[in-house]
């Protein structure tokens, strides 16, 4: 395992901080949003993943089975899950330590439900059509204080990401969330949640729910490409919901209907600013400002707010939608070494309406492809 990775981690980690100091230490430099202070496995045992096997000594499943751990990878490739996997609390999972193209978890769902203080970086979660109906690539109910950074969360059977049941203080940043498969082909149900930040993510090839935003949600500088029925979806229920929607770019693709945003009710309290939509599907990027009427009219219109209501926007970096699009195309997902699946998705966005497809199974899009096991040379 490369020694510089551990040295870099040590440089920003704080040894045995006190409670007051701990509350103000970022999960890592660049962490933003409501999950930015997640502690993960700080000061915990460092555990090495040395095998691509589904279970057993040296496996990823074994590494995340106990709390208070920093998980690093001595091996890269595909871990084919034979059953759904549940992680413990107090984990820092450093996918960026893996050699080659990194690590892909494929075939079943991964759950962080009921856990707290988790940091996950540079990892691919792909359930696929062989997974359980009703599960998501990442399931997260009743969780708190988490940071997901540069992850690829794809091929979920219900939603790609399920975020529900009182989950709070969680950030998803620089992630790809998309290409859901049958039966629903949705991005994310984000339901009964508080203080959730979605920033600088790519939502792509989802029939709807990019996400479905039920709760208190910051939605900053995202790109939504090739939605089907609808892009960003309101809570549209009797409960009050709050969505701060700032600097996002909605780009229609081959399967896109007319609703970049929609399915709102008066109980949805929306602050929207500097959002752009390009609905032409003509291969040229020339968006227009998103206006109040795009969100719906009459009983299907939200209640518009004059200022952010979820939380202060000082906890995120905000840039113009066009600038965010450029950064997302360069950096989003498990992008230290993009694999063929993510490269294909980025290529679709860059066609600005020409390429992209909402699929039924991953086979339609070429599947996972061959991924050889990669290890660091001896002594590294």
N, C-alpha and C positions, 0 to 999 in steps of 0.2 A: 504494500500500500504506500502510495507516494507520501513521503514525510512532509512535503510542503503543505499538503492539505490539512494535516493535523496542526501544523504550525500556524497556518492561517486561522484555523478555528480557535486556537488558543489565544491568538492576538486580540480577538474581539470578545472572547468569553471573560467573564468576571469570576474570579475565584471566591467562593463562599460569600456572596454579597449579603448584606443585611436586608431586612424586609423592605425598608423604605427605598434603598438603592435598587433592589431587585425589581420594584414596580416601575422603574424608569429606564431600565436597560432594554434596548431593542433586541428582538429575537436574533437579528443579524443586521449589518449595515444595509440600509435600503428597505427594511421592513416598514410597511405603511398600514394605515387603516386600523380598525378596531382590534385586530389580532396582533398588532406589532409588538406587544410586550409579552407574548407567549414565551415561557421559559424553557419549554422542551425538556431535554434530558440534561440540562446544564449541571455540571459537577457530578454527573452520573458515570457509570461504567461504560467504557467504549467497547462495543461488540462488533466483530467483523463478520460480514456475510461472505462466506467462502465457497458456497455451493449454489447452483441453480435448481437444486431439488426442491420439491414442494414442501418438504418437512424434514426434520431431523437436525442433527448437530451441524451448525454452520449455515442453516437455511434462513431465509428472511422471516419465515413464519416463527421460527424459534427466537430470532433476534428481537421481534416486537412483542413477544408473549409476556414479557415482564416490564414493569415500569422503571423509570429513572435510568434510561440508557441513551447513549449516542451511537447510532447505527451507521457504520461505514461499510463500503463494498470493496472487496478485493477481486470481484468477478463481475463481468458485464454480460448481458444477454437477456434471454427471455426466461422468466420463472412461470411455468405453466401450472397454475393453481388447480388442484383437483377438488377442492372444496372452498367455501367462502372463508375468508380470513378476517380475524378480529384483532385489532391492535390494542395495546395497553395505554395508560396515561403516561405523561412525563417522558416523551420520546422526542429526540431530534434525529430525523432520518435524512442522511446526507447523500442523496442520489448522485450529487456532483463528484463524489469520490470514486465512482465506478469507472473502469477503463472502457475503451471502445465507444459504442453508441449509448452506453448507459444501461439502465435496467427497465424492463417492461414486465409488469404483472398482468398476466393474461389468462382468461378463461373463467374467472369467477369474480365475485364482488369482494371489495375490501371495506371493512367497517371501522369507523372511529367513534361509533355511537357510545354515549355514556361516559366518554373520556374527557380529559382536560389537559391543557398545556402540552400541545403537540406542534412540532415544526417539521414540515415535509418539503423537501426541495428536489427539483430535477428528477422526478420519477414519473413513469407512465402507468396509468391505470386503464386497462381495457378489458371489460367483462366479456363482451362478445356474445353471439347468439347461443352458445352452449351454456351460458350462465343461467341462473334461475329467473324465470319470469317473475316480475315484481321487485327484483333487486336492481340496484344501480352500480355503476363502476365504483363509485365512492358513496357509501352510506354514512350519514352523520346526523343522528338524532340525539337530542339532549346532551350535546357537547359544548365545550366552552374553551376560550383562550387558545385559539389555534391559528397557525399561519401555513398556508399552502402557497408555495412560490415556484414558478417555472415547472408546473406539472402539466401533463397531458392526460385529460380525463375524458375518455372516449368509449364509444360502443356500448353504452349502457342500455339495458333492456327495458327499464321503466323510464328512468331519467338517467342521464350520464352522472349527475350529481344529485343525491337526495339530501336536503338540508332541512331538518324539521324538528318539531317537538321541543321548543324552548331553547334551541341552540343559540349561543350569544357570544359576542366579541370574537369574531372569526374573520380572517381575511383570505380571499383568493386573489392573488395578483400574478400577472404574467403567465396565466394558464390558458391552455386550449380546452374548451368544454364543448364537445360536439360529436357529430356524426352518430347520434343515437340510432339503435337498431330496433327491430320489432320486439314487442308489439306497439310501443308508443312513439319511439324516435324523438324523445324530448330532451331538452338541455338540462333544466333543473327545476324541481319544485322546491322553492325556498319558503317554507310555511311555518308560521308561528315562531318566527325568529326575531332577534333583537340585536342591533349593532353588528350588522354584517356588511363588510366592504368587498365589493367586486371592482377591481381596478386594473386596467391594462390587460384585460383578457380578450381572447378571440372566441366568440360563440359562432359555430359554423355547422351548416347542414343539419339543423334541427327542425323538426316539423313545427315546434312551438316551444314556449317556456325558455326564454333566453335571458333571465329565468322568468318563472311565475313568481312575482314578488309580493309575498304576504308577510308583513311584519315591518321592521325598520331597517331599510336597506340603502346603503350608499352605492351608487352605480356610476362610476367615474371612469371616463376615458376607455371604454370598451369598444370593440368592433363586433358588430353582428353581421354575418354574411350568409346569404342564401337561406333565410328563414323560409318556412313553408306557409302555414296559415298566418302566423304572427311572430314578430320578433320579441321585444320586451313586453311581457304580459302583466297587467295589474292584478291586484288581489281579488277584485270584483266579488266581494262578499259583504256580509253585514258588519264584520269587524272593521275597525279603523286600521289602515295601513299607511306607511310613510315611505316615500321613495324620493331620494335626492338624485336626480338624473342630469349629469353634467359632462359635456365634452365628449359624447359618444358619437360613433360613426356607424350608420346603418346602410349597408350596401346590398341591394337586391341581387339575387342570383337566379339561375334558370328555373328554380322551383318556387320562387318567392311570390306570394300574393301581395296585395296592396297595403297591408298593415304592418309597417315597421314597428309600431307600438300599438297597443290596443287592449281590449277587454278590461276596461277600468269602470269604476263606479264612483259616486260621490264620496264614498268612504276611503278612497285612495287619495292621499294628500301628497301631491306631486310638486316638487320644485324642479323645474327644468330650465337649463341654460346652455347655450352654445352647442346644441346637438345638431348633427348633420345627417341628411338622408340622400342617397343616390339611388333612385328607383328605375333608371333607364335601361339597365342590362345591356348597355351598348359597348362595353369594353373600355369606356373612358370614364375617369373619375371626375365628376362634376356635380357634387352634392349641393343641396340647398338647405337652408336652416329648417329644422323641425319646428313646427308651430303648434299652438294649442289645439287647433282643429285636428291635427294628426292623431291626437290621443283619444278622440271620440267626441261625440256630441250628445246633447240631451241627457237622458238617464245613463248613458254610457260615457259621460265625461267625468274626469276626475275633478277633485277640488284642487285648484292650483294655489301654491304657496308663494309668497314674495321672497322668502329666504329659506336656506337649508333648515330642515326640521329634524333630520335624523341625528345630526351631530355637527360639530364645527368641521368645515372642510380643510382645516389646517393640518389634519392628520394624514392627508394624501397630497401627492404632487399632481397638480392639474395643469394640463397643457391644451392647446388647441386640438380639435378633433383630428385634423389632418396630420399634425405632428404625432399624435398618439398612434394613428394608423401606421405611420412610417416606423415608429419604434416597435410596435407590435409585430409587424412583418419581419423585423430583424431579430427580435429577442424572445417572442412568446413561446410557451411550451418548454419541453425538455430540450433546450436549444443549444447546449454546449456542443452536442453532436446530434443534429436532427436525424431521425430515421426516415425511411421512405414514406411512411404514412403521414407524418407531420409535414414533410417536404411537399407532398401532394396537396395537402390542405392549404398550405401557404401559397402554392402555385395557383390554386383555384381563386383565392382572394385577389391575387395580382392580375387576374383576368378581368376583374371589375364587372362581373355579370355574365361572362361567357361560359366559364367552367364551374363545376360544383354539382353535387347530386345528393339528395336525401335518399338514403339506402334502406333496405330491409335487413340485410345481413352484411357483415364485413367482407364476405366473399365477393359481393358485387363490386367492391372497391379494390379488389386485389388481395385482400386478406393481410395477414401479419407479415408475410414474406419470410425469408430465411434469415435467421440471426444466429451467428456463430458465438459460442462461448469465448470470451476474451478475458485474459488474466494479465496482471502486471508482470513484467520480467522479474526474475529473482533479485532480491535486494532493493526493490522499489516499493 
